[in-house]
Every structure is written in C-alpha cells, then in structure tokens.
C-alpha cells in the first residue's frame, strides 16, 4: 500500500484499497448486552429487525454467576456472527465496559459489572471468552493467531468514571491517581481481561491521568499492555478522543500532526472519529511529511489491526459459523436466556413476609409508577432493537387483573395524575409501585447530583402507600444506587425489589419473582449509600482510601467507613440459608525465602514493630501455595433456591491503610428446601491475600489473615497465619 492508502485504514471507517482488493471495513460495533445500534458497523432492517436484548451488565453481574455471564456473551456473539453473514454487522465489538464504579453518581454505572475489581475481572474474562472463543481452540498456544468468533474490546482504560459533574467534564478531566490505586483498582480488571481473557482489543479513555491523556500515554499503551500484560490485539481510541486532545485539551499546544505523533508512537492503533475529526485519516500523511511520526509506526498499527481481522475470518471466514443466519437471532432459547439473566440478577432488598404472592388470591392489583408499563427504559443504553418487549404491565396482567395508573413519568415534575394512582391503591388487593431512574437521569455524559429518586417520585410513593388497602411491593429500576431509606423504614411497604434495567423480558422476570415461580438470589454489585455521601466528598476526588484531614470517608465496600443503606453483596431470598463449619487444612503458610530480595517494607499502624520480613514481593516470588476449604450451605427454609457464597480475605489488623476486606472468590449453588450443599474453594494464596502497598508493589503481608465466607451475622471464617522465614 502507498502511504495515502495506509493512512486511509487508520480510522473506524477504513476505506479499503480497491487496487489490491482490500475490502473497506467499519470497525465500530457494540455488544454490551446484545447487538446494539451504536456504531457504524451494525444496522437493523427488514432481514434483521431486532436482536436479543439482555439486561444491562449491572443486573446480569448481580447474579454472581460466571457460567451465565459466558453463556450470555456466547449468544450475543452467535447473533453478531449471524448478522455479519447477513451483511448487517461487523466482527469487532467494542464491549464490555469494565470500568470500576468508584462513585455512585457516575451515569454509566449501568454499563458496568459494579464496584469490585476482582468481580469485574471475572466478568470480563467470561464475557470476552464468550464473545471470542471458537470451539476446540480454547487451548490454542499461539495467541496472536488464535481464531476469534468475534473480537471483543475491554474499555475504557483508565481511571475513567466521571462524565459530566458540575464544572468537570470527561473531555477535560485530569484524574489525579496514585500508582497504588491504579494497580489495585483501576487497572486490575484490564490486567485480567488481557492475561486471562485474551481480549483482542482495548480502548483508551478521554480523560487525562496525572496530566497525560490516556490515549497518548506510552506507559499505559506500550509498557503496560504490550510489554507487561503481553497484549495481542489492537488499541483503539474512544471516539473523537484524539480531536479532544488537540482541540479541547490543547495538550502541549499540539497541532493535529503532533497529536498523531504522540498517540501513534505511544502505541495507539486505531482512531475512532467522524469526518474531519478522524485525525489519523485526515492529517496522517502530513504528520509523516513533518517528521512527527514514521511510516513504520503506521505499519505496526495496521499489522495489529489486520491480524485481528484475519483471526475473525474476515478474509476467509470460519467454517463453523458460515451457516448462521436469521434463525439464530431472536430464537426462543435466546429470549428465554434474556429472561433467565434478569431473574438471576434481580435483588430482593426487603421482604416482611409479603412476597411471594399467590395470584389466585388477588382480585385486583394496582399497578402504578413511572415504570409500571416500561418498555424502552428496561433496555438501558448501548442497546439494539429488541426481539420484543414484555413490560411489567404485560406480564403481571397475565396473572391478575390490574388497574394501571402511571402517576407521573421518571422526572415526575407534573403531579396532576397523582390522584388516580392513589385511588387505584385504595381499591386494590395489592399495590405494585414501579419507580426509579432512566437514561433521562443517569447515562453517558450525565452524572447525578444526588442519590434520591427524581422529582416528586418519593411523594408519589408515600401517597400511594398511605392510601393502599393491601400490601405494597416497590420495584426499583436503576443502574446506580438510590437512597430509599424512607421505603426501607415504611412498614406498609412490605417488599422492595431492585430490577436494574432488566432487558426486553424484564417484566416477565419481575412477575416470575413476585408470584413465586422463581426464588430471588441476586446480590448487589454496588454499595447503596445514603444521600449524605454526596456531601461528604466531591466526585472528582479519585482516592479510594479515606482522607481524614479532608473528612472524606473512602469509597466502595473495601474502604468506605460510614453507614450504608444496603452493602455490597446484599440480597435476600424467600428461604433462609446459613453456613456450617468450614473444613480446611490451611491454617498457616510457612514460606521459606532464600534471600531478603523477596521481602518488601510494609506500612503498619503506629507503634507496631515490623517483623524481619514484613511482606513478600509476589511479582518476584513464584507463589504456588494454595488455600483450600469446604463449606456447607444449609437451606433451612421451606422453598428451594439458589445461594451465592461470597468469599473475602481480611488482612492482618496491624497493616495500615489496607482494605477492610476484599472479594477473592464466589460460587452460586442450588439448594433444595431443608437440604444442604457443599461448596469447595481453592485459590492461590498470594492472589487472595495480597495487598497493594502504597509504593504500588503487590505484596503478601506476614501475620494473621482471615478468610471470611458471607456477610453479616451469618458469616463464617478461619485464620491463615503467614510466616515469612529467611
């Protein structure tokens, strides 16, 4: 190719080269929770009127079910591959979003798996494997040529979790982040997405990190991803982020050619941007002519790009997928999986013996609230066109007679329709209130100012509840956390469900839970704070740990030292579970170190005397020690159900500024009523017990650690003493 021809391939709309029969290609398609309309690579029409729309990731993540996460992605990639065969999609999907939700006000929480880096990493591995893995090639040794069903993309690195909040804007925001927080939190999901998920693409974010735009950061793109993580694939910019570097940030006073030189040499391969804003395509030749970048840098980028396309079979197809077509999109099995994903994720937040309900005993149900007949709000953003919708009104109406009175929309500024909703509750045997948020309140480029229900929704709920003749069930649709303390404390609200944005079959999943056809088992992937959280610390403060001198209380369950409404991992059931005694042989780990080289200093509480070897540098030490144990899960209630056991590690209490606890494993198990099941866990000791010291070294502290199964009063635990011997 000539230089002009090469440059023309560096944008998300690659022109192709007719002279050498290189087809044009649109790189940008999305598959966050189903094939989306977002991007130029995908379109719907007569041949493909819709695709299966699964719940948004925040709800699917609440299932804590790794096999479900992978199965959802497998179905999405099958539908994507079928759409490609029909000429309606590309093969490169810029999903999933694996940013950590550092702050509950972030408008894109619905797109993510939550706030815990370990859990997000597990989600990323399973989702990417579900998208990419071709059967019988999972053990492929040459990762650079391993076939891909479709190409996934882990985004957006890094420290990106602020869009538009007061005077801060993601296009200008400089995330001031410690290296400790980068290693421990912001980059951890990306590390495992590459190392264990073998993702074939990653996307850099708009923001600066400590003064350097993420897409121009050589340390991130080349040293971290390429050299440290051994990344095989291409790196793409968030759309228009190069133009942002040049025009909005005016970083270093750069020209367009300077921006090309900075980003291409840093390791960026593909520029997503439209028209004149695609700086690579419009000013690439000029950048080479001015000596800002070498043609060999362009060759490297094109090699990374077309290697991925070759792996997807873009040039010669993959025989196993040649026959996929319309029959494989919106199948009954796929729609049922979307329903099941919603069922598994929905979280029961409160239940005063109200749920489940027997529909045969209900003559009339009041159905009120902004989301009582929700359709499009259920599928969130980065969405496609669903196969169909089953709204709460549709589904509940199949079981009982309903009187539907909306009361107000999500913004709830007009109270004129309150009286019919109140009157409906007065006459009904049971009242269902569907409230919460929507993309009008939380979305990309739309962060929240508080954690309250919008407008007059709280007033609507209180008025309806006060008037209700029968029990009241409140269903919340949202991505982010809400302070609904008033509802938790109101004795007339017998039950509360959180249903996220439950996808095209969300109404059916909610009805199945309300009427007892499914026993809820979801757990919150986000901490639900009280509203005073937003007054306690600004959203643009990036520190995870508390900052005592500023009165900042810390972030996420690992560091927040205040009172919460519902903690991370919280979720009730229609039955009761408890744990038996833990059976383990791992009560101590004696590790004989051949040299002090393996030892690292550690920050301790005041007046604690450090041992000769305070901690082990896990990067240098080939740690093979395992922690293994069994725990019995007992269903003591009268209903079959699933239970997810969350396993945490707690560091020695003398270690300063450490997480209070951190998730290290989880398993979901089905347990029939009055029966038990045994869960077996085994994980690497260094990975489970390690901390990130303030120096950013990943270390295993000496001393007494604790392994904890569960939360609250029913947890069980055992100690693990780490003895580092020189």
TAKA-V873803 format. One record per helix or strand of 3 or more residues. SS is the DSSP state (@ for helix, = for strand). FROM is the first residue (numbers start at 1). TO is the last residue. If there is no record, write none. Layout:
ss->SS from->FROM to->TO
ss->SS from->FROM to->TO
//
This chain:
ss->@ from->3 to->7
ss->@ from->18 to->20
ss->@ from->57 to->61
ss->@ from->66 to->85
ss->@ from->109 to->111
ss->@ from->117 to->132
ss->= from->154 to->157
ss->@ from->179 to->186
ss->@ from->188 to->195
ss->= from->201 to->204
ss->@ from->214 to->216
ss->@ from->218 to->228
ss->= from->234 to->237
ss->@ from->241 to->248
ss->@ from->251 to->253
ss->@ from->256 to->266
ss->@ from->275 to->277
ss->@ from->279 to->289
ss->@ from->295 to->311
ss->@ from->319 to->321
ss->@ from->326 to->328
ss->@ from->332 to->345
ss->= from->347 to->351
ss->@ from->359 to->361
ss->= from->365 to->368
ss->@ from->376 to->379
ss->@ from->392 to->399
ss->= from->402 to->405
ss->@ from->418 to->427
ss->= from->430 to->436
ss->@ from->457 to->467
ss->= from->471 to->477
ss->@ from->485 to->489
ss->= from->493 to->498
ss->@ from->506 to->514
ss->@ from->533 to->536
ss->@ from->548 to->550
ss->@ from->556 to->559
ss->= from->564 to->566
ss->= from->577 to->584
ss->= from->588 to->592
ss->@ from->596 to->598
ss->= from->615 to->617
ss->= from->626 to->635
ss->= from->641 to->650
ss->= from->662 to->671
ss->= from->676 to->684
ss->@ from->685 to->689
ss->= from->698 to->701
ss->= from->703 to->709
ss->@ from->712 to->714
ss->= from->716 to->725
//
